[in-house]
Amino acid sequence: MSGGTPFRSGVERSYPLPHAGPEALLTEPLVNSVAAVLVGYGFPRPSAPADRTALKSALVAFLYSSQENDT
């Protein structure tokens, strides 16, 4: 696996991805799918707009490296 992020154990990580802009792959259907998986595991449905915004922010934080770290 080349191009990943090194991890303390010496195993390369696949995430975070280089920051290409959250909208590149992070779509509303993806957020809906993640929300559905969470509900399936017994978590409350993120129905309030602030809940959906927080879920999307959490996904961005996991999926993409921050622009500050890319410099």
SEFIZA-3560 file (N, C-alpha, C; in Angstrom, 3 decimals):
REM SEFIZA-3560
<numar><xx>0.845</xx><yy>-1.164</yy><zz>0.000</zz><atom>N</atom></numar>
<numar><xx>0.000</xx><yy>0.000</yy><zz>0.000</zz><atom>CA</atom></numar>
<numar><xx>0.892</xx><yy>1.228</yy><zz>0.000</zz><atom>C</atom></numar>
<numar><xx>0.987</xx><yy>1.932</yy><zz>-1.100</zz><atom>N</atom></numar>
<numar><xx>1.856</xx><yy>3.093</yy><zz>-1.152</zz><atom>CA</atom></numar>
<numar><xx>1.027</xx><yy>4.368</yy><zz>-1.132</zz><atom>C</atom></numar>
<numar><xx>1.628</xx><yy>5.433</yy><zz>-0.647</zz><atom>N</atom></numar>
<numar><xx>0.963</xx><yy>6.720</yy><zz>-0.637</zz><atom>CA</atom></numar>
<numar><xx>0.082</xx><yy>6.956</yy><zz>0.572</zz><atom>C</atom></numar>
<numar><xx>-0.022</xx><yy>5.981</yy><zz>1.461</zz><atom>N</atom></numar>
<numar><xx>-0.839</xx><yy>6.148</yy><zz>2.655</zz><atom>CA</atom></numar>
<numar><xx>-0.112</xx><yy>6.956</yy><zz>3.708</zz><atom>C</atom></numar>
<numar><xx>-0.787</xx><yy>7.164</yy><zz>4.804</zz><atom>N</atom></numar>
<numar><xx>-0.218</xx><yy>7.901</yy><zz>5.921</zz><atom>CA</atom></numar>
<numar><xx>0.414</xx><yy>6.917</yy><zz>6.881</zz><atom>C</atom></numar>
<numar><xx>1.690</xx><yy>7.104</yy><zz>7.261</zz><atom>N</atom></numar>
<numar><xx>2.309</xx><yy>6.181</yy><zz>8.219</zz><atom>CA</atom></numar>
<numar><xx>1.589</xx><yy>6.232</yy><zz>9.557</zz><atom>C</atom></numar>
<numar><xx>1.518</xx><yy>5.119</yy><zz>10.219</zz><atom>N</atom></numar>
<numar><xx>0.876</xx><yy>5.003</yy><zz>11.527</zz><atom>CA</atom></numar>
<numar><xx>1.926</xx><yy>4.535</yy><zz>12.502</zz><atom>C</atom></numar>
<numar><xx>1.711</xx><yy>4.740</yy><zz>13.785</zz><atom>N</atom></numar>
<numar><xx>2.729</xx><yy>4.401</yy><zz>14.788</zz><atom>CA</atom></numar>
<numar><xx>3.177</xx><yy>2.952</yy><zz>14.729</zz><atom>C</atom></numar>
<numar><xx>2.302</xx><yy>2.042</yy><zz>14.379</zz><atom>N</atom></numar>
<numar><xx>2.676</xx><yy>0.632</yy><zz>14.367</zz><atom>CA</atom></numar>
<numar><xx>3.497</xx><yy>0.263</yy><zz>13.134</zz><atom>C</atom></numar>
<numar><xx>3.716</xx><yy>1.227</yy><zz>12.238</zz><atom>N</atom></numar>
<numar><xx>4.457</xx><yy>0.948</yy><zz>11.022</zz><atom>CA</atom></numar>
<numar><xx>3.556</xx><yy>0.564</yy><zz>9.865</zz><atom>C</atom></numar>
<numar><xx>2.267</xx><yy>0.384</yy><zz>10.130</zz><atom>N</atom></numar>
<numar><xx>1.306</xx><yy>0.050</yy><zz>9.078</zz><atom>CA</atom></numar>
<numar><xx>0.813</xx><yy>1.353</yy><zz>8.463</zz><atom>C</atom></numar>
<numar><xx>0.819</xx><yy>1.424</yy><zz>7.146</zz><atom>N</atom></numar>
<numar><xx>0.338</xx><yy>2.627</yy><zz>6.488</zz><atom>CA</atom></numar>
<numar><xx>-1.173</xx><yy>2.703</yy><zz>6.555</zz><atom>C</atom></numar>
<numar><xx>-1.665</xx><yy>3.904</yy><zz>6.756</zz><atom>N</atom></numar>
<numar><xx>-3.102</xx><yy>4.152</yy><zz>6.816</zz><atom>CA</atom></numar>
<numar><xx>-3.606</xx><yy>4.576</yy><zz>5.448</zz><atom>C</atom></numar>
<numar><xx>-4.877</xx><yy>4.307</yy><zz>5.189</zz><atom>N</atom></numar>
<numar><xx>-5.517</xx><yy>4.766</yy><zz>3.958</zz><atom>CA</atom></numar>
<numar><xx>-6.145</xx><yy>6.142</yy><zz>4.125</zz><atom>C</atom></numar>
<numar><xx>-6.436</xx><yy>6.516</yy><zz>5.378</zz><atom>N</atom></numar>
<numar><xx>-7.096</xx><yy>7.788</yy><zz>5.671</zz><atom>CA</atom></numar>
<numar><xx>-6.247</xx><yy>8.560</yy><zz>6.649</zz><atom>C</atom></numar>
<numar><xx>-6.273</xx><yy>9.866</yy><zz>6.604</zz><atom>N</atom></numar>
<numar><xx>-7.092</xx><yy>10.743</yy><zz>5.782</zz><atom>CA</atom></numar>
<numar><xx>-6.546</xx><yy>10.866</yy><zz>4.363</zz><atom>C</atom></numar>
<numar><xx>-7.452</xx><yy>11.171</yy><zz>3.460</zz><atom>N</atom></numar>
<numar><xx>-7.108</xx><yy>11.405</yy><zz>2.065</zz><atom>CA</atom></numar>
<numar><xx>-6.551</xx><yy>12.816</yy><zz>1.922</zz><atom>C</atom></numar>
<numar><xx>-5.769</xx><yy>13.050</yy><zz>0.873</zz><atom>N</atom></numar>
<numar><xx>-5.346</xx><yy>14.431</yy><zz>0.619</zz><atom>CA</atom></numar>
<numar><xx>-6.590</xx><yy>15.300</yy><zz>0.458</zz><atom>C</atom></numar>
<numar><xx>-6.543</xx><yy>16.512</yy><zz>0.938</zz><atom>N</atom></numar>
<numar><xx>-7.721</xx><yy>17.378</yy><zz>0.901</zz><atom>CA</atom></numar>
<numar><xx>-7.967</xx><yy>17.847</yy><zz>-0.515</zz><atom>C</atom></numar>
<numar><xx>-9.025</xx><yy>17.326</yy><zz>-1.125</zz><atom>N</atom></numar>
<numar><xx>-9.403</xx><yy>17.731</yy><zz>-2.477</zz><atom>CA</atom></numar>
<numar><xx>-10.692</xx><yy>18.530</yy><zz>-2.427</zz><atom>C</atom></numar>
<numar><xx>-11.098</xx><yy>18.920</yy><zz>-1.255</zz><atom>N</atom></numar>
<numar><xx>-12.369</xx><yy>19.606</yy><zz>-1.079</zz><atom>CA</atom></numar>
<numar><xx>-13.398</xx><yy>18.594</yy><zz>-0.648</zz><atom>C</atom></numar>
<numar><xx>-14.087</xx><yy>18.865</yy><zz>0.445</zz><atom>N</atom></numar>
<numar><xx>-15.055</xx><yy>17.900</yy><zz>0.962</zz><atom>CA</atom></numar>
<numar><xx>-16.122</xx><yy>17.483</yy><zz>-0.043</zz><atom>C</atom></numar>
<numar><xx>-16.443</xx><yy>18.342</yy><zz>-0.979</zz><atom>N</atom></numar>
<numar><xx>-17.512</xx><yy>18.014</yy><zz>-1.910</zz><atom>CA</atom></numar>
<numar><xx>-17.065</xx><yy>17.054</yy><zz>-3.021</zz><atom>C</atom></numar>
<numar><xx>-15.776</xx><yy>16.778</yy><zz>-3.111</zz><atom>N</atom></numar>
<numar><xx>-15.284</xx><yy>15.902</yy><zz>-4.174</zz><atom>CA</atom></numar>
<numar><xx>-15.953</xx><yy>14.529</yy><zz>-4.117</zz><atom>C</atom></numar>
<numar><xx>-16.009</xx><yy>13.923</yy><zz>-2.957</zz><atom>N</atom></numar>
<numar><xx>-16.620</xx><yy>12.603</yy><zz>-2.808</zz><atom>CA</atom></numar>
<numar><xx>-17.710</xx><yy>12.564</yy><zz>-1.745</zz><atom>C</atom></numar>
<numar><xx>-17.728</xx><yy>13.546</yy><zz>-0.867</zz><atom>N</atom></numar>
<numar><xx>-18.671</xx><yy>13.558</yy><zz>0.239</zz><atom>CA</atom></numar>
<numar><xx>-19.993</xx><yy>14.146</yy><zz>-0.251</zz><atom>C</atom></numar>
<numar><xx>-20.922</xx><yy>13.267</yy><zz>-0.566</zz><atom>N</atom></numar>
<numar><xx>-22.204</xx><yy>13.683</yy><zz>-1.110</zz><atom>CA</atom></numar>
<numar><xx>-23.308</xx><yy>13.478</yy><zz>-0.089</zz><atom>C</atom></numar>
<numar><xx>-24.447</xx><yy>14.071</yy><zz>-0.335</zz><atom>N</atom></numar>
<numar><xx>-25.596</xx><yy>13.914</yy><zz>0.554</zz><atom>CA</atom></numar>
<numar><xx>-26.025</xx><yy>12.441</yy><zz>0.649</zz><atom>C</atom></numar>
<numar><xx>-26.034</xx><yy>11.675</yy><zz>-0.463</zz><atom>N</atom></numar>
<numar><xx>-26.361</xx><yy>10.250</yy><zz>-0.330</zz><atom>CA</atom></numar>
<numar><xx>-25.396</xx><yy>9.493</yy><zz>0.578</zz><atom>C</atom></numar>
<numar><xx>-24.102</xx><yy>9.864</yy><zz>0.574</zz><atom>N</atom></numar>
<numar><xx>-23.147</xx><yy>9.211</yy><zz>1.470</zz><atom>CA</atom></numar>
<numar><xx>-23.483</xx><yy>9.539</yy><zz>2.921</zz><atom>C</atom></numar>
<numar><xx>-23.769</xx><yy>10.811</yy><zz>3.207</zz><atom>N</atom></numar>
<numar><xx>-24.148</xx><yy>11.208</yy><zz>4.568</zz><atom>CA</atom></numar>
<numar><xx>-25.417</xx><yy>10.465</yy><zz>4.995</zz><atom>C</atom></numar>
<numar><xx>-26.389</xx><yy>10.353</yy><zz>4.081</zz><atom>N</atom></numar>
<numar><xx>-27.621</xx><yy>9.619</yy><zz>4.384</zz><atom>CA</atom></numar>
<numar><xx>-27.337</xx><yy>8.150</yy><zz>4.674</zz><atom>C</atom></numar>
<numar><xx>-26.436</xx><yy>7.560</yy><zz>3.928</zz><atom>N</atom></numar>
<numar><xx>-26.089</xx><yy>6.153</yy><zz>4.138</zz><atom>CA</atom></numar>
<numar><xx>-25.417</xx><yy>5.936</yy><zz>5.486</zz><atom>C</atom></numar>
<numar><xx>-24.490</xx><yy>6.822</yy><zz>5.840</zz><atom>N</atom></numar>
<numar><xx>-23.819</xx><yy>6.710</yy><zz>7.141</zz><atom>CA</atom></numar>
<numar><xx>-24.843</xx><yy>6.879</yy><zz>8.257</zz><atom>C</atom></numar>
<numar><xx>-25.745</xx><yy>7.839</yy><zz>8.108</zz><atom>N</atom></numar>
<numar><xx>-26.801</xx><yy>8.046</yy><zz>9.111</zz><atom>CA</atom></numar>
<numar><xx>-27.653</xx><yy>6.790</yy><zz>9.248</zz><atom>C</atom></numar>
<numar><xx>-27.997</xx><yy>6.157</yy><zz>8.129</zz><atom>N</atom></numar>
<numar><xx>-28.813</xx><yy>4.939</yy><zz>8.166</zz><atom>CA</atom></numar>
<numar><xx>-28.079</xx><yy>3.801</yy><zz>8.875</zz><atom>C</atom></numar>
<numar><xx>-26.782</xx><yy>3.679</yy><zz>8.658</zz><atom>N</atom></numar>
<numar><xx>-26.005</xx><yy>2.647</yy><zz>9.343</zz><atom>CA</atom></numar>
<numar><xx>-26.010</xx><yy>2.904</yy><zz>10.846</zz><atom>C</atom></numar>
<numar><xx>-25.812</xx><yy>4.152</yy><zz>11.245</zz><atom>N</atom></numar>
<numar><xx>-25.837</xx><yy>4.481</yy><zz>12.669</zz><atom>CA</atom></numar>
<numar><xx>-27.190</xx><yy>4.147</yy><zz>13.286</zz><atom>C</atom></numar>
<numar><xx>-28.262</xx><yy>4.488</yy><zz>12.606</zz><atom>N</atom></numar>
<numar><xx>-29.617</xx><yy>4.170</yy><zz>13.093</zz><atom>CA</atom></numar>
<numar><xx>-29.787</xx><yy>2.661</yy><zz>13.201</zz><atom>C</atom></numar>
<numar><xx>-29.267</xx><yy>1.923</yy><zz>12.229</zz><atom>N</atom></numar>
<numar><xx>-29.342</xx><yy>0.464</yy><zz>12.253</zz><atom>CA</atom></numar>
<numar><xx>-28.634</xx><yy>-0.153</yy><zz>13.452</zz><atom>C</atom></numar>
<numar><xx>-27.646</xx><yy>0.560</yy><zz>13.980</zz><atom>N</atom></numar>
<numar><xx>-26.930</xx><yy>0.089</yy><zz>15.168</zz><atom>CA</atom></numar>
<numar><xx>-27.503</xx><yy>0.662</yy><zz>16.461</zz><atom>C</atom></numar>
<numar><xx>-28.658</xx><yy>1.312</yy><zz>16.361</zz><atom>N</atom></numar>
<numar><xx>-29.358</xx><yy>1.773</yy><zz>17.542</zz><atom>CA</atom></numar>
<numar><xx>-29.123</xx><yy>3.216</yy><zz>17.943</zz><atom>C</atom></numar>
<numar><xx>-28.359</xx><yy>3.953</yy><zz>17.149</zz><atom>N</atom></numar>
<numar><xx>-28.155</xx><yy>5.364</yy><zz>17.451</zz><atom>CA</atom></numar>
<numar><xx>-29.358</xx><yy>6.163</yy><zz>16.975</zz><atom>C</atom></numar>
<numar><xx>-29.639</xx><yy>7.317</yy><zz>17.607</zz><atom>N</atom></numar>
<numar><xx>-30.775</xx><yy>8.136</yy><zz>17.155</zz><atom>CA</atom></numar>
<numar><xx>-30.542</xx><yy>8.683</yy><zz>15.753</zz><atom>C</atom></numar>
<numar><xx>-31.632</xx><yy>8.869</yy><zz>15.015</zz><atom>N</atom></numar>
<numar><xx>-31.546</xx><yy>9.421</yy><zz>13.658</zz><atom>CA</atom></numar>
<numar><xx>-31.110</xx><yy>10.885</yy><zz>13.745</zz><atom>C</atom></numar>
<numar><xx>-30.095</xx><yy>11.283</yy><zz>12.986</zz><atom>N</atom></numar>
<numar><xx>-29.679</xx><yy>12.685</yy><zz>12.982</zz><atom>CA</atom></numar>
<numar><xx>-30.625</xx><yy>13.506</yy><zz>12.101</zz><atom>C</atom></numar>
<numar><xx>-31.778</xx><yy>13.896</yy><zz>12.667</zz><atom>N</atom></numar>
<numar><xx>-32.807</xx><yy>14.552</yy><zz>11.864</zz><atom>CA</atom></numar>
<numar><xx>-32.729</xx><yy>16.074</yy><zz>11.897</zz><atom>C</atom></numar>
<numar><xx>-32.208</xx><yy>16.654</yy><zz>12.979</zz><atom>N</atom></numar>
<numar><xx>-32.084</xx><yy>18.116</yy><zz>13.052</zz><atom>CA</atom></numar>
<numar><xx>-30.978</xx><yy>18.574</yy><zz>12.109</zz><atom>C</atom></numar>
<numar><xx>-31.144</xx><yy>19.733</yy><zz>11.502</zz><atom>N</atom></numar>
<numar><xx>-30.087</xx><yy>20.234</yy><zz>10.611</zz><atom>CA</atom></numar>
<numar><xx>-28.714</xx><yy>20.305</yy><zz>11.295</zz><atom>C</atom></numar>
<numar><xx>-28.678</xx><yy>20.680</yy><zz>12.561</zz><atom>N</atom></numar>
<numar><xx>-27.392</xx><yy>20.745</yy><zz>13.264</zz><atom>CA</atom></numar>
<numar><xx>-26.773</xx><yy>19.359</yy><zz>13.416</zz><atom>C</atom></numar>
<numar><xx>-27.599</xx><yy>18.318</yy><zz>13.596</zz><atom>N</atom></numar>
<numar><xx>-27.086</xx><yy>16.946</yy><zz>13.679</zz><atom>CA</atom></numar>
<numar><xx>-26.464</xx><yy>16.519</yy><zz>12.357</zz><atom>C</atom></numar>
<numar><xx>-27.132</xx><yy>16.831</yy><zz>11.256</zz><atom>N</atom></numar>
<numar><xx>-26.632</xx><yy>16.438</yy><zz>9.927</zz><atom>CA</atom></numar>
<numar><xx>-25.333</xx><yy>17.196</yy><zz>9.618</zz><atom>C</atom></numar>
<numar><xx>-25.273</xx><yy>18.467</yy><zz>10.014</zz><atom>N</atom></numar>
<numar><xx>-24.061</xx><yy>19.260</yy><zz>9.804</zz><atom>CA</atom></numar>
<numar><xx>-22.906</xx><yy>18.682</yy><zz>10.613</zz><atom>C</atom></numar>
<numar><xx>-23.182</xx><yy>18.290</yy><zz>11.851</zz><atom>N</atom></numar>
<numar><xx>-22.140</xx><yy>17.701</yy><zz>12.699</zz><atom>CA</atom></numar>
<numar><xx>-21.665</xx><yy>16.366</yy><zz>12.136</zz><atom>C</atom></numar>
<numar><xx>-22.593</xx><yy>15.548</yy><zz>11.618</zz><atom>N</atom></numar>
<numar><xx>-22.216</xx><yy>14.264</yy><zz>11.020</zz><atom>CA</atom></numar>
<numar><xx>-21.331</xx><yy>14.501</yy><zz>9.802</zz><atom>C</atom></numar>
<numar><xx>-21.706</xx><yy>15.445</yy><zz>8.966</zz><atom>N</atom></numar>
<numar><xx>-20.919</xx><yy>15.751</yy><zz>7.768</zz><atom>CA</atom></numar>
<numar><xx>-19.528</xx><yy>16.257</yy><zz>8.175</zz><atom>C</atom></numar>
<numar><xx>-19.461</xx><yy>17.100</yy><zz>9.205</zz><atom>N</atom></numar>
<numar><xx>-18.167</xx><yy>17.602</yy><zz>9.689</zz><atom>CA</atom></numar>
<numar><xx>-17.287</xx><yy>16.472</yy><zz>10.212</zz><atom>C</atom></numar>
<numar><xx>-17.904</xx><yy>15.518</yy><zz>10.921</zz><atom>N</atom></numar>
<numar><xx>-17.150</xx><yy>14.374</yy><zz>11.440</zz><atom>CA</atom></numar>
<numar><xx>-16.602</xx><yy>13.533</yy><zz>10.291</zz><atom>C</atom></numar>
<numar><xx>-17.398</xx><yy>13.348</yy><zz>9.251</zz><atom>N</atom></numar>
<numar><xx>-16.936</xx><yy>12.587</yy><zz>8.091</zz><atom>CA</atom></numar>
<numar><xx>-15.788</xx><yy>13.310</yy><zz>7.391</zz><atom>C</atom></numar>
<numar><xx>-15.906</xx><yy>14.624</yy><zz>7.234</zz><atom>N</atom></numar>
<numar><xx>-14.828</xx><yy>15.408</yy><zz>6.611</zz><atom>CA</atom></numar>
<numar><xx>-13.553</xx><yy>15.267</yy><zz>7.425</zz><atom>C</atom></numar>
<numar><xx>-13.674</xx><yy>15.350</yy><zz>8.758</zz><atom>N</atom></numar>
<numar><xx>-12.502</xx><yy>15.243</yy><zz>9.628</zz><atom>CA</atom></numar>
<numar><xx>-11.826</xx><yy>13.882</yy><zz>9.495</zz><atom>C</atom></numar>
<numar><xx>-12.623</xx><yy>12.821</yy><zz>9.345</zz><atom>N</atom></numar>
<numar><xx>-12.049</xx><yy>11.483</yy><zz>9.193</zz><atom>CA</atom></numar>
<numar><xx>-11.482</xx><yy>11.265</yy><zz>7.792</zz><atom>C</atom></numar>
<numar><xx>-12.218</xx><yy>11.697</yy><zz>6.774</zz><atom>N</atom></numar>
<numar><xx>-11.864</xx><yy>11.366</yy><zz>5.399</zz><atom>CA</atom></numar>
<numar><xx>-10.711</xx><yy>12.184</yy><zz>4.836</zz><atom>C</atom></numar>
<numar><xx>-10.649</xx><yy>13.458</yy><zz>5.191</zz><atom>N</atom></numar>
<numar><xx>-9.705</xx><yy>14.358</yy><zz>4.542</zz><atom>CA</atom></numar>
<numar><xx>-8.719</xx><yy>14.955</yy><zz>5.526</zz><atom>C</atom></numar>
<numar><xx>-7.479</xx><yy>15.089</yy><zz>5.089</zz><atom>N</atom></numar>
<numar><xx>-6.505</xx><yy>15.800</yy><zz>5.914</zz><atom>CA</atom></numar>
<numar><xx>-6.820</xx><yy>17.279</yy><zz>5.818</zz><atom>C</atom></numar>
<numar><xx>-6.522</xx><yy>18.019</yy><zz>6.869</zz><atom>N</atom></numar>
<numar><xx>-6.801</xx><yy>19.454</yy><zz>6.845</zz><atom>CA</atom></numar>
<numar><xx>-5.815</xx><yy>20.133</yy><zz>5.922</zz><atom>C</atom></numar>
<numar><xx>-6.240</xx><yy>21.246</yy><zz>5.360</zz><atom>N</atom></numar>
<numar><xx>-5.362</xx><yy>21.996</yy><zz>4.466</zz><atom>CA</atom></numar>
<numar><xx>-4.136</xx><yy>22.512</yy><zz>5.192</zz><atom>C</atom></numar>
<numar><xx>-4.275</xx><yy>22.803</yy><zz>6.497</zz><atom>N</atom></numar>
<numar><xx>-3.133</xx><yy>23.274</yy><zz>7.263</zz><atom>CA</atom></numar>
<numar><xx>-2.046</xx><yy>22.215</yy><zz>7.333</zz><atom>C</atom></numar>
<numar><xx>-2.425</xx><yy>20.947</yy><zz>7.424</zz><atom>N</atom></numar>
<numar><xx>-1.443</xx><yy>19.862</yy><zz>7.517</zz><atom>CA</atom></numar>
<numar><xx>-0.814</xx><yy>19.521</yy><zz>6.181</zz><atom>C</atom></numar>
<numar><xx>-1.380</xx><yy>20.005</yy><zz>5.085</zz><atom>N</atom></numar>
<numar><xx>-0.874</xx><yy>19.696</yy><zz>3.754</zz><atom>CA</atom></numar>
<numar><xx>0.255</xx><yy>20.638</yy><zz>3.331</zz><atom>C</atom></numar>
<numar><xx>0.507</xx><yy>21.649</yy><zz>4.134</zz><atom>N</atom></numar>
<numar><xx>1.522</xx><yy>22.622</yy><zz>3.718</zz><atom>CA</atom></numar>
<numar><xx>2.888</xx><yy>22.220</yy><zz>4.209</zz><atom>C</atom></numar>
//
